[in-house]
Protein backbone atom coordinates (compact mmCIF):
# COMPACT_ATOMS: atom_id res chain seq x y z
CA UNK A 1 0.00 0.00 0.00
CA UNK A 2 1.44 3.36 -0.97
CA UNK A 3 1.06 6.72 0.70
CA UNK A 4 -0.75 8.05 -2.37
CA UNK A 5 -3.42 5.34 -2.65
CA UNK A 6 -6.32 7.48 -1.42
CA UNK A 7 -6.42 6.31 2.18
CA UNK A 8 -5.17 9.72 3.29
CA UNK A 9 -8.17 11.39 1.70
CA UNK A 10 -10.49 9.08 3.59
CA UNK A 11 -8.62 9.70 6.81
CA UNK A 12 -8.95 13.46 6.37
CA UNK A 13 -12.67 13.05 5.80
CA UNK A 14 -13.13 10.75 8.79
CA UNK A 15 -11.19 12.95 11.25
CA UNK A 16 -13.83 15.71 11.57
CA UNK A 17 -16.55 13.07 11.69
CA UNK A 18 -14.72 11.27 14.50
CA UNK A 19 -14.23 14.51 16.44
CA UNK A 20 -17.91 15.35 15.93
CA UNK A 21 -18.98 11.88 17.15
CA UNK A 22 -16.85 12.35 20.29
CA UNK A 23 -18.55 15.73 20.96
CA UNK A 24 -15.28 17.59 20.47
CA UNK A 25 -16.72 19.53 17.53
CA UNK A 26 -20.23 20.95 17.42
CA UNK A 27 -20.39 20.16 13.70
CA UNK A 28 -18.11 18.14 11.42
CA UNK A 29 -16.58 21.17 9.69
CA UNK A 30 -12.91 20.98 10.62
CA UNK A 31 -10.61 20.05 7.76
CA UNK A 32 -6.84 19.95 7.78
CA UNK A 33 -6.24 19.11 4.12
CA UNK A 34 -4.98 22.62 3.32
CA UNK A 35 -2.41 22.34 6.10
CA UNK A 36 -1.28 18.91 4.97
CA UNK A 37 -1.03 20.09 1.37
CA UNK A 38 1.09 23.08 2.35
CA UNK A 39 3.31 20.81 4.49
CA UNK A 40 3.33 17.93 2.02
CA UNK A 41 7.02 16.99 2.35
CA UNK A 42 6.83 16.79 6.16
CA UNK A 43 3.49 14.96 5.95
CA UNK A 44 4.97 12.24 3.73
CA UNK A 45 8.13 12.10 5.84
CA UNK A 46 6.11 11.54 9.01
CA UNK A 47 4.11 8.78 7.31
CA UNK A 48 7.35 7.18 6.11
CA UNK A 49 8.78 7.26 9.64
CA UNK A 50 5.73 5.38 10.92
CA UNK A 51 6.17 2.68 8.27
CA UNK A 52 9.93 2.34 8.54
CA UNK A 53 10.71 3.26 12.15
CA UNK A 54 7.41 2.92 13.99
CA UNK A 55 7.67 6.61 14.93
CA UNK A 56 4.08 7.20 16.03
CA UNK A 57 5.11 9.96 18.45
CA UNK A 58 6.49 12.04 15.59
CA UNK A 59 3.29 11.54 13.62
CA UNK A 60 1.08 12.46 16.58
CA UNK A 61 3.12 15.60 17.24
CA UNK A 62 2.88 16.61 13.57
CA UNK A 63 -0.85 15.89 13.40
CA UNK A 64 -1.62 17.75 16.63
CA UNK A 65 0.36 20.70 15.30
CA UNK A 66 -1.80 20.62 12.17
CA UNK A 67 -4.98 20.56 14.25
CA UNK A 68 -3.75 23.42 16.44
CA UNK A 69 -2.82 25.59 13.47
CA UNK A 70 -6.12 24.94 11.67
CA UNK A 71 -8.09 25.64 14.86
CA UNK A 72 -6.35 29.01 15.20
CA UNK A 73 -6.96 29.84 11.54
CA UNK A 74 -10.63 28.82 11.81
CA UNK A 75 -11.04 30.93 14.94
CA UNK A 76 -9.62 33.95 13.12
CA UNK A 77 -12.00 33.39 10.20
CA UNK A 78 -15.00 33.14 12.52
CA UNK A 79 -13.97 36.33 14.32
CA UNK A 80 -13.67 38.17 10.99
CA UNK A 81 -17.06 36.87 9.84
CA UNK A 82 -18.69 37.94 13.10
CA UNK A 83 -17.08 41.39 12.89
CA UNK A 84 -18.32 41.77 9.31
CA UNK A 85 -21.81 40.68 10.36
CA UNK A 86 -21.88 43.24 13.19
CA UNK A 87 -20.68 45.99 10.84
CA UNK A 88 -23.23 45.08 8.18
CA UNK A 89 -26.09 45.07 10.72
CA UNK A 90 -25.58 48.80 11.13
CA UNK A 91 -24.41 49.76 7.62
CA UNK A 92 -27.08 47.99 5.55
CA UNK A 93 -30.05 49.66 7.25
CA UNK A 94 -28.37 53.05 6.72
CA UNK A 95 -28.31 52.37 2.97
CA UNK A 96 -32.05 51.84 2.93
CA UNK A 97 -32.78 54.91 5.04
CA UNK A 98 -31.08 57.10 2.43
CA UNK A 99 -33.31 55.89 -0.44
KETORRO-285375 format. One line per 10 residues: their letters; for each residue x, y, z of N, C-alpha, C, O. Coordinates in pm, whole numbers. Layout:
BEGIN
a	X:Y:Z:X:Y:Z:X:Y:Z:X:Y:Z; ...
end
This chain:
BEGIN
xxxxxxxxxx	85:-118:0:0:0:0:89:124:0:182:134:81; 62:216:-89:144:336:-97:77:451:-23:-42:447:10; 157:552:1:106:672:70:1:740:-16:-90:803:38; 12:729:-148:-75:805:-237:-191:721:-290:-239:747:-401; -237:622:-215:-342:534:-265:-483:581:-231:-578:509:-261; -499:696:-172:-632:748:-142:-675:731:2:-772:792:45; -604:649:78:-642:631:218:-629:761:297:-705:784:391; -533:844:260:-517:972:329:-639:1060:313:-681:1128:407; -695:1059:194:-817:1139:170:-930:1092:261:-1001:1172:320; -945:962:271:-1049:908:359:-1023:944:504:-1114:980:578
xxxxxxxxxx	-897:935:543:-862:970:681:-893:1115:712:-941:1147:821; -866:1204:616:-895:1346:637:-1044:1373:641:-1088:1468:706; -1122:1292:574:-1267:1305:580:-1320:1251:713:-1409:1310:773; -1265:1138:757:-1313:1075:879:-1275:1152:1006:-1346:1144:1105; -1164:1225:1003:-1119:1295:1125:-1224:1391:1180:-1256:1382:1298; -1280:1483:1099:-1383:1571:1157:-1508:1495:1199:-1574:1534:1296; -1539:1388:1128:-1655:1307:1169:-1631:1239:1303:-1721:1231:1387; -1509:1190:1323:-1472:1127:1450:-1478:1228:1564:-1533:1200:1670; -1421:1348:1541:-1423:1451:1644:-1566:1497:1675:-1598:1529:1789; -1650:1500:1574:-1791:1535:1593:-1860:1427:1676:-1934:1457:1769
xxxxxxxxxx	-1836:1301:1641:-1898:1188:1715:-1858:1188:1862:-1937:1149:1948; -1735:1232:1891:-1685:1235:2029:-1723:1364:2102:-1674:1390:2212; -1809:1446:2040:-1855:1573:2096:-1742:1673:2119:-1751:1758:2207; -1637:1663:2040:-1528:1759:2047:-1557:1877:1955:-1518:1990:1983; -1627:1849:1844:-1672:1953:1753:-1824:1961:1757:-1891:1859:1773; -1878:2081:1743:-2023:2095:1742:-2081:2060:1606:-2201:2031:1595; -2000:2062:1503:-2039:2016:1370:-1914:1966:1299:-1803:2012:1328; -1930:1873:1206:-1811:1814:1142:-1754:1903:1031:-1753:1864:914; -1707:2021:1068:-1658:2117:969:-1516:2161:1001:-1486:2281:1000; -1429:2067:1028:-1291:2098:1062:-1201:2015:972:-1187:1894:992
xxxxxxxxxx	-1140:2079:873:-1061:2005:776:-916:2052:778:-889:2172:785; -826:1959:772:-684:1995:778:-613:1970:646:-490:1979:640; -686:1940:541:-624:1911:412:-536:2025:362:-428:2000:308; -579:2148:379:-498:2262:332:-364:2265:405:-261:2291:344; -366:2238:534:-241:2234:610:-151:2122:559:-32:2143:536; -208:2005:542:-128:1891:497:-72:1914:357:41:1874:328; -150:1978:272:-103:2009:137:13:2107:141:111:2092:68; 2:2208:227:109:2308:235:232:2257:310:338:2319:305; 219:2145:379:331:2081:449:351:1939:396:381:1846:472; 334:1925:266:333:1793:202:460:1712:229:451:1594:262
xxxxxxxxxx	576:1773:216:702:1699:235:710:1643:378:746:1527:397; 678:1725:476:683:1679:616:576:1573:642:599:1477:715; 459:1592:582:349:1496:595:394:1358:547:378:1259:618; 451:1353:426:497:1224:373:613:1168:454:623:1047:473; 700:1256:502:813:1210:584:762:1147:714:813:1043:757; 665:1210:776:611:1154:901:544:1019:875:557:927:956; 472:1007:765:411:878:731:519:772:705:504:657:747; 626:811:636:735:718:611:799:671:741:831:553:755; 816:762:835:878:726:964:792:627:1042:844:542:1114; 660:638:1027:573:538:1092:601:402:1030:622:304:1102
xxxxxxxxxx	600:395:898:617:268:827:754:206:852:764:86:876; 857:287:846:993:234:854:1047:224:996:1121:131:1028; 1011:320:1081:1071:326:1215:971:309:1328:1010:302:1445; 842:301:1295:741:292:1399:730:419:1481:690:415:1597; 765:534:1421:767:661:1493:628:723:1501:599:821:1433; 543:666:1584:408:720:1603:410:852:1678:325:938:1654; 504:870:1770:511:996:1845:536:1115:1754:477:1221:1772; 624:1097:1655:649:1204:1559:525:1237:1478:496:1354:1453; 452:1133:1438:329:1154:1362:224:1227:1446:161:1321:1399; 207:1183:1570:108:1246:1658:143:1392:1682:54:1477:1680
xxxxxxxxxx	270:1421:1704:312:1560:1724:283:1643:1600:231:1754:1611; 315:1590:1482:288:1661:1357:138:1684:1339:95:1795:1306; 59:1581:1362:-85:1589:1340:-150:1685:1439:-238:1763:1402; -108:1681:1565:-162:1775:1663:-124:1918:1629:-202:2011:1651; -4:1937:1576:36:2070:1530:-54:2118:1418:-91:2236:1414; -90:2028:1326:-180:2062:1217:-317:2102:1272:-375:2202:1228; -368:2026:1365:-498:2056:1425:-494:2191:1496:-587:2270:1484; -388:2216:1570:-375:2342:1644:-372:2460:1548:-440:2560:1570; -292:2449:1442:-282:2559:1347:-415:2584:1276:-455:2699:1260; -483:2478:1235:-612:2494:1167:-717:2552:1263:-799:2634:1222
xxxxxxxxxx	-714:2510:1388:-809:2564:1486:-788:2715:1503:-885:2790:1510; -663:2757:1509:-635:2901:1520:-682:2975:1396:-743:3082:1406; -654:2919:1278:-696:2984:1154:-849:2991:1145:-904:3093:1103; -916:2883:1183:-1063:2882:1181:-1120:2983:1279:-1219:3050:1248; -1059:2995:1395:-1104:3093:1494:-1092:3234:1439:-1182:3316:1457; -981:3263:1372:-962:3395:1312:-1067:3422:1205:-1121:3532:1197; -1097:3322:1124:-1200:3339:1020:-1336:3368:1083:-1407:3457:1037; -1371:3294:1186:-1500:3314:1252:-1506:3455:1311:-1609:3522:1300; -1398:3499:1374:-1397:3633:1432:-1415:3740:1325:-1484:3839:1347; -1352:3721:1208:-1367:3817:1099:-1510:3815:1044:-1566:3920:1013
xxxxxxxxxx	-1568:3697:1033:-1706:3687:984:-1801:3755:1081:-1891:3828:1039; -1783:3731:1210:-1869:3794:1310:-1853:3946:1310:-1952:4019:1324; -1731:3994:1294:-1708:4139:1289:-1775:4198:1165:-1835:4306:1173; -1765:4130:1053:-1832:4177:931:-1983:4179:950:-2050:4274:910; -2036:4075:1010:-2181:4068:1036:-2225:4186:1123:-2325:4252:1092; -2152:4212:1230:-2188:4324:1319:-2182:4457:1245:-2269:4542:1263; -2079:4474:1161:-2068:4599:1084:-2182:4612:985:-2238:4720:969; -2217:4504:918:-2323:4508:818:-2461:4530:881:-2549:4587:818; -2479:4485:1005:-2609:4507:1072:-2638:4656:1087:-2754:4696:1087; -2535:4736:1100:-2558:4880:1113:-2548:4952:979:-2620:5050:956
xxxxxxxxx	-2461:4906:889:-2441:4976:762:-2554:4950:662:-2594:5043:592; -2604:4830:654:-2708:4799:555:-2836:4878:581:-2891:4936:487; -2885:4884:703:-3005:4966:725:-2985:5113:690:-3079:5179:645; -2865:5166:709:-2837:5305:672:-2854:5327:523:-2900:5432:480; -2816:5227:444:-2831:5237:297:-2977:5251:259:-3010:5326:167; -3064:5179:328:-3205:5184:293:-3272:5311:346:-3371:5356:289; -3220:5369:451:-3278:5491:504:-3250:5609:411:-3325:5707:411; -3144:5601:334:-3108:5710:243:-3176:5701:107:-3149:5783:20; -3263:5604:86:-3331:5589:-44:-3443:5686:-61:-3510:5686:-165
end
